[in-house]
Amino acid sequence: KLEDKALRRAGLDYHEWARMQVHKNYDDFITRVQPKTIYAMTTKGSDCFSKARFEKGDAVMFGPESRGLPEDIRARCDGRIRLPMTAESRSLNLSNCAAIVVYEAWRQLDYAGAS
C-alpha cells in the first residue's frame, strides 16, 4: 500500500517530491507512461548499465530483490542491463542498485533540473 505508515517513514522527508504511480499490469504501464526505451535491470543483462545511452522518457524496470524481473517482462524490454559485481559478491540490495542506475541516467542527461 502506498499509504502505509512504514512506507512513508522509509521515505523520510522526501515523499513530497516523489511522483508515484500504480499500474494494473505491464500493459497498463506501457499505455499510460509510453516510455521511449525500456531497460530491464537484471543479473542476466548482457550490457553494463553504464553502456546504456539513457534519454529523457526512458524507463528502467527493477524486479524484487529475491527473484528479479520475470522472464516475460525482461523479454518485452528494449535492453537488458546489469550492475557488474565480483564473483564472490552477492548482489546489492534494490535501493542501492536503483540509486546507482538512476544517478547514471541523470548524469547522462547532464543532471537536468539540478541547481
Secondary structure per residue as TSV (DSSP state, phi and psi in degrees):
chain	resnum	aa	ss	phi	psi
A	1	K	-	360.0	133.4
A	2	L	T	-74.9	-15.7
A	3	E	T	-93.0	-3.1
A	4	D	-	-58.1	136.0
A	5	K	H	-59.7	-39.9
A	6	A	H	-64.7	-37.3
A	7	L	H	-65.3	-44.1
A	8	R	H	-64.4	-39.9
A	9	R	H	-65.0	-39.7
A	10	A	H	-63.0	-29.2
A	11	G	T	-80.3	-1.7
A	12	L	T	50.5	-127.9
A	13	D	T	-103.7	22.5
A	14	Y	-	-98.9	-7.7
A	15	H	G	-60.2	-27.1
A	16	E	G	-70.5	-15.8
A	17	W	G	-98.1	-9.3
A	18	A	-	-83.4	136.7
A	19	R	-	-110.4	100.4
A	20	M	-	-102.5	140.3
A	21	Q	-	-132.6	144.5
A	22	V	-	-113.8	131.5
A	23	H	-	-115.4	145.5
A	24	K	S	-63.3	-38.3
A	25	N	S	-165.1	-177.7
A	26	Y	H	-61.0	-43.2
A	27	D	H	-63.3	-37.8
A	28	D	H	-63.3	-41.3
A	29	F	H	-58.6	-48.5
A	30	I	H	-60.3	-45.4
A	31	T	H	-63.4	-44.6
A	32	R	H	-80.2	-40.1
A	33	V	H	-89.8	-35.6
A	34	Q	-	50.2	58.3
A	35	P	-	-65.6	147.8
A	36	K	S	-68.8	-54.6
A	37	T	-	-133.7	140.4
A	38	I	E	-115.9	123.2
A	39	Y	E	-104.4	134.0
A	40	A	E	-95.8	121.4
A	41	M	E	-87.0	114.9
A	42	T	-	-152.2	146.6
A	43	T	T	-64.4	-15.8
A	44	K	T	-93.6	10.6
A	45	G	-	-67.5	146.4
A	46	S	S	-89.8	-23.1
A	47	D	E	-119.3	146.6
A	48	C	E	-66.6	142.2
A	49	F	G	-55.1	-31.5
A	50	S	G	-74.3	-12.2
A	51	K	G	-84.2	-17.0
A	52	A	S	-65.3	145.8
A	53	R	-	-108.4	89.6
A	54	F	-	-71.9	140.0
A	55	E	-	-131.5	159.0
A	56	K	T	-55.9	133.6
A	57	G	T	96.4	-4.3
A	58	D	-	-77.7	161.8
A	59	A	E	-132.2	147.4
A	60	V	E	-120.7	126.2
A	61	M	E	-99.0	131.5
A	62	F	-	-119.5	139.4
A	63	G	-	-100.1	-180.0
A	64	P	-	-62.3	147.7
A	65	E	T	-56.6	-38.8
A	66	S	T	-70.7	-29.9
A	67	R	T	-140.3	-8.9
A	68	G	-	74.6	-170.2
A	69	L	S	-74.7	140.0
A	70	P	-	-64.5	151.1
A	71	E	H	-57.8	-38.2
A	72	D	H	-64.4	-31.3
A	73	I	H	-76.2	-45.5
A	74	R	H	-56.0	-39.7
A	75	A	H	-65.7	-25.4
A	76	R	H	-90.2	-4.5
A	77	C	S	-85.7	154.2
A	78	D	S	-75.0	-29.2
A	79	G	E	-147.3	151.9
A	80	R	E	-117.3	117.0
A	81	I	E	-118.9	158.4
A	82	R	E	-136.5	163.1
A	83	L	-	-102.6	119.9
A	84	P	-	-64.6	141.2
A	85	M	-	-138.1	154.3
A	86	T	-	-75.7	156.9
A	87	A	T	-59.4	-31.4
A	88	E	T	-82.8	-10.9
A	89	S	-	-89.4	145.7
A	90	R	-	-82.2	162.9
A	91	S	-	-70.4	155.9
A	92	L	-	-70.7	159.4
A	93	N	-	-71.5	164.8
A	94	L	H	-58.7	-43.8
A	95	S	H	-66.2	-38.4
A	96	N	H	-66.5	-43.7
A	97	C	H	-61.2	-47.2
A	98	A	H	-61.3	-42.3
A	99	A	H	-61.2	-43.6
A	100	I	H	-62.7	-48.3
A	101	V	H	-69.6	-43.3
A	102	V	H	-64.7	-39.0
A	103	Y	H	-66.0	-38.2
A	104	E	H	-63.4	-42.5
A	105	A	H	-61.6	-43.1
A	106	W	H	-63.6	-40.8
A	107	R	H	-59.3	-45.5
A	108	Q	H	-63.9	-25.7
A	109	L	T	-90.2	17.9
A	110	D	T	58.1	38.3
A	111	Y	T	52.9	46.1
A	112	A	T	-51.7	130.4
A	113	G	T	87.5	-5.6
A	114	A	-	-75.2	152.7
A	115	S	-	-98.6	360.0
